[in-house]
Amino acid sequence: MAAMNAAALAEENRTLKATLAQREARIERLEFDLAQLKKLLFGARSERLATLPDIDQLPLWDEVPEDTPVASPVAFKTVVVQSPAKNQPKRTALPAHLPREIVVLPLSAQDRQCPACGEERPVIGYESSERLDYVPAQLKVVETRREKCACAKCQGQLTTVPAPPQIIERGIPLPGLLAHLLMAKYGYHLPLYRIEQIFAHQGVPIARTTLCDWVIQSGWQLQPLVERMLALLKQQPVIFSDDTTVAVQDRGKTRETRFWVYAGHSPPIVVYDHTETRAGKHPKAKLEGYSGYLQADAYAGYDQIFAAGKVLEVACWAHARRKFFEIARQTENGKRISAHEALEYIGRLYAIEREAKEQQLDAEGTRKLRQEQARPILAEFKAWLEDRLRQLAPKTPTAQAIGYALKNWPALERYTEDGRLEIDNNRSERAIRPLTIGRKNWLFLGSPKGGQVAATVFSLIQTCKELGINPEAYLKDVLNRLPSTKQKDIDSLLPHNCKLPGA
């Protein structure tokens, strides 16, 4: 009887311990979720993390346990440190290419007289200073007169110079105005109603619907350039991809759609795509025929691309780090030690990347450095993750962060195989940022077809920025030459081939 009672008590003890562990894991998860929500509302977006405080340090406000040993007093020595002299800010010289207007301020006749002898003093030089002024942009009317001739003897035989081809046939905007409109909307993220107001203040009222038509027609004309850019991008060995949401107005309501980005760096090419959903069929269709490396987050929609074996997955260490960072920043010291240790491992991997950049290593040199220094750290880190995972409840945030890293481990360590690869997917995340800034201004796209037009213009503007080209000057030049350019010569209009006038 006593043995049965002992067995029952042991079983009840195990059940209670299991229940307690589950509740502790649930509490930890809820605390983490609460901290996440607070961060979204009030926290900073930076992923900088302060140094982990000493866990042995006594709490500042809590009561100190009686059995806590008290450290012996420490003698402090006052050291006077002289702060370094601050560098005085220097004004940057104004660009030499700007037009200059010289204003001469003459001395009065009285000031020209010498106070000693009374003679007039000649001018021996000037005290010069440069300041910056602004001349507001202005619209102008370009009247095109096409000669026409007729034979006086024959009373006929009329001939007229043919009208030059235009982006918008029988429309009034010239390439300069269209380029300015596209840059204002997609480069500076101004909604069309604000652009309408700007033109109205300049004395030229242009209806918003008319501006929208100009944007749509220009975007469709530019679409072949972006299609060619995508074809060239798929010839590169590495493509970076990411996606984000964007709202679209449809039948009086807004719904969520997606913007995708595909980026390369040799030469820099950025191509955007707009789709109705986030289904994996969209990136699969966009990258049809591609073989090489694809660096992206661990979204399952990309699995259709990797299944054929022609495209190798490269995961992003920034995504893996972010999961540990949130835990290390938002949970109690005793529970974030593992997250801090994980961040230290990842920090060592990034230190190797900084060393390669400082030494300006080529692709082969970078690969060798990673093989020699990063591979041992990765092996040690993986063993540490597996050991920690066995000690944690499966539903805790730390266990989920470790599970994410181990699940994607082959893709996470693949960057060490080729020096052309990068440790993270920040290249595509930087390309996504203009879209996230833009949607804060225009809130939603006006129509589903406007999404692809936006993707087209964004592709050209962002590629120009990557190449260091003035996007508005490029768009004006391309819109001027595009109507008379044959399809076989379309490569001459691409950003990395286009030579701007005067360049």
Sequence and secondary structure as in RCSB ss.txt:
>XXXX:A:sequence
MAAMNAAALAEENRTLKATLAQREARIERLEFDLAQLKKLLFGARSERLATLPDIDQLPLWDEVPEDTPVASPVA
FKTVVVQSPAKNQPKRTALPAHLPREIVVLPLSAQDRQCPACGEERPVIGYESSERLDYVPAQLKVVETRREKCA
CAKCQGQLTTVPAPPQIIERGIPLPGLLAHLLMAKYGYHLPLYRIEQIFAHQGVPIARTTLCDWVIQSGWQLQPL
VERMLALLKQQPVIFSDDTTVAVQDRGKTRETRFWVYAGHSPPIVVYDHTETRAGKHPKAKLEGYSGYLQADAYA
GYDQIFAAGKVLEVACWAHARRKFFEIARQTENGKRISAHEALEYIGRLYAIEREAKEQQLDAEGTRKLRQEQAR
PILAEFKAWLEDRLRQLAPKTPTAQAIGYALKNWPALERYTEDGRLEIDNNRSERAIRPLTIGRKNWLFLGSPKG
GQVAATVFSLIQTCKELGINPEAYLKDVLNRLPSTKQKDIDSLLPHNCKLPGA
>XXXX:A:secstr
 HHHHHHHHHHHHHHHHHHHHHHHHHHHHHHHHHHHHHHHHH            TTS  SSS   TTS       
                    TTS          HHHHB TTT  B                           EEE
ETTTTEEEEE      SSTT S  HHHHHHHHIIIIIS   HHHHHHHHHHTT    HHHHHHHHHHHHHHHHHH
HHHHHHHHTTSSEEEEEEEEEEEEETTEEEEEEEEEEEEETTEEEEEEEESS  THHHHHHTTT  EEEE    G
GGHHHHHTSSEEEE  HHHHHHHHHHHHHHS GGGSHHHHHHHHHHHHHHHHHHHHHHTT  HHHHHHHIIIIIH
HHHHHHHHHHHHHHHTS TTSHHHHHHHHHHHTHHHHSGGGG TTS SSSHHHHHHHHHHHHHHHHH SBSSHHH
HHHHHHHHHHHHHHHHHT  HHHHHHHHHHHGGG  GGGGGGGSTTT   TT 
